Amino acid sequence: MDPFSIRTVRLVLDQPGHPDVDDIAAFCGEPLFERYMSTPWPYERHHAESFVGEFVPQGWATGDEWTWAIRDSPGEPLLGVIGMRLRSGMIGFWLGAPHRGRRIMSEVVDAVADEVFARTERAEILWECVLGNVASMRVAERCGFSFTGAAPGLVLDRHGRAVISWTATLRRGDDRDPKPGWPI
Ligand SMILES: CC(C)(COP(=O)(O)OP(=O)(O)OC[C@H]1O[C@@H](n2cnc3c(N)ncnc32)[C@H](O)[C@@H]1OP(=O)(O)O)[C@@H](O)C(=O)NCCC(=O)NCCS
């Protein structure tokens, strides 16, 4: 399918491209990514080049994965990335370190969830994070996901191994108010 853009109150979600490669490479080289993400490590410029040049366009072309750059407005620098895997229903996201703490990601997840439920038949969106990633957990909590436990996750680490993860679900029709039951 053709990529589509999304506007939220403060942000625009559009396609990452070659002008974003340096920012992506710098952001994904942060040590936190080794711990909490399954992106390559060490992260090098060629990883960012193949991400924007191959991975993202192929995901849209097959319809398997929708990926967006997060920006303050069109043409502005990339703040982070959000992706939705349509087969598994898994949502994933990151922000560059300087852009955290503005509640950007909950606004973005809300908007992507609206589009997923409007444009697909999916009954639910899944979220998971490596155990202890409280910042990511707060985003899922704030967006109305229901905590479903700590267990080996569906997202394998960069070595192909399952990781003990916090997991949660947002069902079609759920309100977006925070739900009880989160571990912290
Ligand atoms: C997870 C992430 C996207 C959250 O995005 P965000 O827009 O900064 O989220 P928020 O502003 O709502 O803050 C969420 C939590 O992050 C923490 N936080 C706040 N400011 C922060 C900062 N400057 N730096 C790091 N963490 C911060 C707090 O725990 C906050 O929870 P609180 O608002 O209840 O205090 C971001 O921290 C990130 O990119 N982390 C690294 C990549 C990652 O872990 N991705 C998720 C993998 S599952």
The ligand as an ORCA input file, in Angstrom:
! r2SCAN-3c Opt
* xyz 0 1
  C       9.743      5.200     25.646
  C       9.833      6.585     25.046
  C       9.435      6.560     23.585
  C       8.848      7.498     25.805
  O       8.547      8.659     25.043
  P       8.239     10.102     25.697
  O       7.436     10.893     24.735
  O       9.505     10.690     26.192
  O       7.317      9.696     26.916
  P       6.751     10.628     28.064
  O       7.153     12.053     27.892
  O       5.287     10.307     28.186
  O       7.507     10.050     29.335
  C       7.292      8.697     29.688
  C       8.183      8.388     30.840
  O       9.536      8.540     30.431
  C      10.307      8.989     31.571
  N      10.922     10.255     31.176
  C      10.438     11.516     31.306
  N      11.327     12.397     30.819
  C      12.364     11.703     30.364
  C      13.592     12.060     29.755
  N      13.913     13.320     29.504
  N      14.441     11.061     29.387
  C      14.126      9.788     29.606
  N      12.969      9.380     30.194
  C      12.107     10.326     30.568
  C       9.362      9.100     32.728
  O       9.352      7.853     33.409
  C       8.035      9.306     32.031
  O       6.950      8.869     32.791
  P       6.094      9.990     33.621
  O       5.632     10.995     32.600
  O       4.979      9.224     34.230
  O       7.066     10.605     34.587
  C      11.261      7.152     25.175
  O      11.630      7.154     26.536
  C      12.303      6.348     24.389
  O      12.467      6.577     23.209
  N      13.018      5.436     25.052
  C      14.122      4.675     24.402
  C      13.613      3.698     23.354
  C      12.600      2.745     23.934
  O      12.767      2.251     25.032
  N      11.539      2.495     23.159
  C      10.484      1.580     23.583
  C      10.889      0.158     23.383
  S       9.607     -0.945     23.952
*
